[in-house]
Amino acid sequence: MDTFIIAAWHKATPIPNQDSDRVRLDPCGTPIAFDDYGKGYGYGWDVGPLSPRSINDFATVRPIHWRNLQKLRQAAHSWG
């Protein structure tokens, strides 16, 4: 897997008593599964910015559950 994706994964919060190589929490507290990267269902996730203005700044991107990423994109769209 791409080193960018792996580096982003390590920014997610480990869950106590869970294998942090497999499952973590996104910034919203939603569980994501490493093997579900790029999937738009279940524990799927992608790499996204914490704000629309920081899309190209690796320091601000995080692994985000697909539903939370949809919400961020909708909010960005409404910002114009």
VEXDREN-2710 file (C-alpha; in Angstrom, 1 decimal):
% VEXDREN-2710
k/r/px/py/pz
1/MET/0.0/0.0/0.0
2/ASP/1.1/3.6/-0.7
3/THR/3.3/5.1/2.0
4/PHE/1.1/8.2/2.1
5/ILE/-1.9/6.1/3.0
6/ILE/0.1/4.2/5.7
7/ALA/1.4/7.5/7.1
8/ALA/-2.2/8.9/7.2
9/TRP/-3.4/5.7/8.9
10/HIS/-1.0/6.2/11.8
11/LYS/-2.6/9.6/12.4
12/ALA/-5.9/7.8/13.4
13/THR/-6.4/7.2/17.1
14/PRO/-5.7/3.6/18.3
15/ILE/-8.6/1.9/20.1
16/PRO/-7.7/0.3/23.5
17/ASN/-7.7/-3.5/23.4
18/GLN/-7.9/-3.5/19.6
19/ASP/-5.2/-4.3/17.0
20/SER/-4.1/-0.8/15.9
21/ASP/-2.8/-2.2/12.6
22/ARG/-6.4/-3.2/11.7
23/VAL/-8.9/-0.8/13.5
24/ARG/-8.6/2.8/14.7
25/LEU/-10.8/5.9/15.2
26/ASP/-11.1/8.8/12.8
27/PRO/-11.0/12.4/14.1
28/CYS/-14.8/12.2/14.6
29/GLY/-14.5/9.1/16.8
30/THR/-15.9/6.7/14.2
31/PRO/-14.2/3.3/13.8
32/ILE/-12.3/2.6/10.5
33/ALA/-10.7/-0.6/9.3
34/PHE/-7.3/-0.5/7.6
35/ASP/-8.4/-3.1/5.0
36/ASP/-11.4/-1.0/4.1
37/TYR/-9.4/1.9/2.7
38/GLY/-11.2/3.4/-0.3
39/LYS/-14.5/1.7/0.4
40/GLY/-17.7/3.8/0.7
41/TYR/-19.5/1.4/3.1
42/GLY/-19.1/-0.3/6.5
43/TYR/-15.8/0.7/8.1
44/GLY/-14.5/2.3/4.9
45/TRP/-12.3/5.4/4.9
46/ASP/-10.3/7.7/2.8
47/VAL/-7.7/10.4/3.4
48/GLY/-9.2/13.9/3.6
49/PRO/-8.4/17.3/4.9
50/LEU/-9.7/18.5/8.2
51/SER/-10.8/21.7/6.5
52/PRO/-11.4/22.5/2.8
53/ARG/-8.6/25.0/2.7
54/SER/-6.0/22.5/3.7
55/ILE/-6.5/19.8/1.0
56/ASN/-2.9/19.9/-0.2
57/ASP/-1.2/20.0/3.2
58/PHE/-0.2/16.6/4.6
59/ALA/0.1/18.0/8.1
60/THR/-3.7/18.5/8.1
61/VAL/-5.0/15.4/6.3
62/ARG/-6.4/12.5/8.3
63/PRO/-8.0/9.2/7.7
64/ILE/-11.7/9.8/7.8
65/HIS/-14.6/7.4/7.7
66/TRP/-16.4/7.6/4.4
67/ARG/-19.6/9.1/5.9
68/ASN/-17.7/11.8/7.8
69/LEU/-15.8/12.7/4.7
70/GLN/-19.1/13.1/2.8
71/LYS/-20.3/15.5/5.5
72/LEU/-17.0/17.5/5.2
73/ARG/-17.3/17.7/1.5
74/GLN/-21.0/18.8/1.7
75/ALA/-19.9/21.5/4.2
76/ALA/-17.1/22.6/1.9
77/HIS/-19.5/22.8/-1.0
78/SER/-21.8/25.0/1.0
79/TRP/-18.9/27.3/1.8
80/GLY/-18.5/28.0/-1.9
END
